[in-house]
Amino acid sequence: QVQLVESGGGLVQPGGSLRLSCAASGSISTITAMGWYRQAPGNQRELVALTTRGGSTNYGNSVKGRFTISRDNAKNTVYLQMNSLKPEDTAVYYCNAATWGGRNYWGQGTQVTVSS
């Protein structure tokens, strides 16, 4: 089992920045990748960014060049630095951990609202 606790969401003006954090606990050694997904009302959940155990990263097209995913292995924490935020970035952001065997774990979600 893997537990994920997210923090860092909130309200920000267009053009602003936020940093999300996701702390993992439990069966850390089974995690193969961690990432962030988001879901806006009426939309499907979509990939924002992910990082693999080997250090590679992948980003959704709409956030490339604006968002950066990073990890602190000593703290078992993944971060999402979000810059140049747009109103269309408004969504609930979920942390995800994928493990050996294909199981996925999700955090509780954190709301990000971009509005003036």
N, C-alpha and C positions, 0 to 999 in steps of 0.2 A: 504494500500500500504506500502511496505517496500523498502527502498533504501539501496543499499550495495555499499561501496566504498573500493576497495582493494588497497594495497600498499605493496612494499617490494620485488618485483621480481627483477631479474637481471641475470648477468653472474657470475658464480662461478666455480672454479676448482673442479675436482673430489675429494671427501673427505671433501669438505668444507661445510659450513653451511649458511643458509638463514632463515630469519623469515618473514613470510607473516602476514599482518594484514587485517582485514575486519571490517569496522565500519558500523553498522546498524543504520538506522533512520526511522522515520515514525511510523507505527503501531507495535511498539516493543512488546507490550503485547500479540500480536497474534502469535508470533514466538514459535514454539515447538522444533525446532532443527536448528542448524547451522552447516555448514560443508564446506569442500573443496573437489572439484572434479578437475580432470585434463584431458586434451585432447591433445594428440600428433598427428602430421600430419598422416592421414591415419588410425587413431585409433578411437574407440568410447570413449566417455567421461566416466571416471571411478571414483569411490569413492576413495578419499585419506583418509579422516578422518571426523568424525562428532561428535558433542556433543549435547546431548538433554537438554531440560529444566531442567530435573531432575538430570543432572550431569553425566550421563553415556556417554561413548565414544565407538567409533567403528572405526577400521582402515582397510584399504585395506591390503591384505596380503603382497604386495610388499614393504610396508613402515613400517610394524610393527617392533618396536625396534629402528627405526631411526627417525621417525617423532612423534611429540607430539602436540596435539591440546589442547588449553586452552582458557578460556574466562574471560573477565573482565566485570562483569555485570554492574558495575557503569559507564563504558564507552561504554556499548553496543558493545563491540569489541571482536572478536574471533581472535586468533593467531594460526599460524601453524609454529612451530619450526622444521626445516628440517636439520638434521645432516647426516654426512656420505653420502653426495649426490653422485649419480652415473649418468653417461651420460644418462641412460634410464629414469631418472627422468625429463629429459627435456620435457617441455610441457607448454601449457597455463593453468594456475591454476585459477579456478573460485570459488568464494565464493557463497554459497547457503544458503537460509533461507526457511525453511518449516513452514507453518502456519496452524492454525486450519482450517479445511475444505479442506486440501490437496493442497493448492496453494503453488507454489514454485517461489521464486525470485532468480535472478542471478546477480552477479556483472559483470563488464565489462571484467574481465579477466586480469591476469598479467603474463607476460612471465618469465619463469624460464629456463635458459640455463646452463647446466653443461658440461663444455668443458675445455680442457687444451689448 
